[in-house]
Amino acid sequence: MTPDASITETATVLLVEDDDVLRREMAAYLGAQGYAVRQAGAVDAAREILDAHAVDVVVLDVNLPGEDGLSLCRQLARPDGPAILMLSAMGEAVDRILGLELGADDYVVKPIPPRELLARVKALMRRRAAAGPQGRNPKRNTYAFAGFRMDLSARQLTAPNGMLLLLTRGELAILSLLLDNARSVVSREDLLTVIRGEAAETVGRGVDLHISRLRRKIEAQTDQELIKTYRGVGYVLDAKVVIE
């Protein structure tokens, strides 16, 4: 049995797309590849399915009748939730960044060829399998650095004065990578990978925007310059890090 075959044996994909023809085409293709596929044309119908069935991957359109896909994405974005692949006709970088900050694991622009859809679903399933029983966010470590404490499971950064600083998903992913590579340069490409996922398209200045917001949150609580820029190379977290 191949690794992909073992993954698809128990993998269920929920397609949330209001274009009936497109949704049925995607369902037929994924079903032919061994996935169990469930379908919904709106957020309410998707919630009913999610309440009644275990789902591994949600392919979620942004523009849906009534409640949009972003609100469902926000609800599902939790460590033990399904992997989320956002699907939209919109191609602006700001729309992609918003979807990813709300918790999506990947984001693609329609129309998406069936083979690319399959590849992205497989990539999400491989990451889910590698993460183990905790799902998409297996880490439960707390990092201490320069008086700050970073709780990955709670997605909270505590400042030296005890103030809680809430981080977006993108900021969390970037800070986690910087903490894991403290005092070493992390390239923009590596940072882009953690906020976009595998096989993702470049999101313009997405990394720079995340870094700028993260830096403002941190520097408002300390006199130290903790995140340093090495132009043309990447970024460094300049602090001693202790994993607790």
Protein Blocks (a to p, Z undefined) as FASTA:
>chain_A
ZZklmmmmmgccddddfblklmmmmmmmmmmnopacdddfbfklmmmmmmmpccfbdcdd
fbdghjafklmmmmmmcfklccdddddfbfbfklmmmmmmnopabdcdddddfklmmmmm
mmmmmmmmmnomnlmmlbfcdcdeehiacdfklopacdfkopacdddfklmmmmmmmmmm
goiacdfklmmmmmnoghiacehjlmmmmmmmmmmmmmmmccbdfbccdehiaccddddd
ddZZ
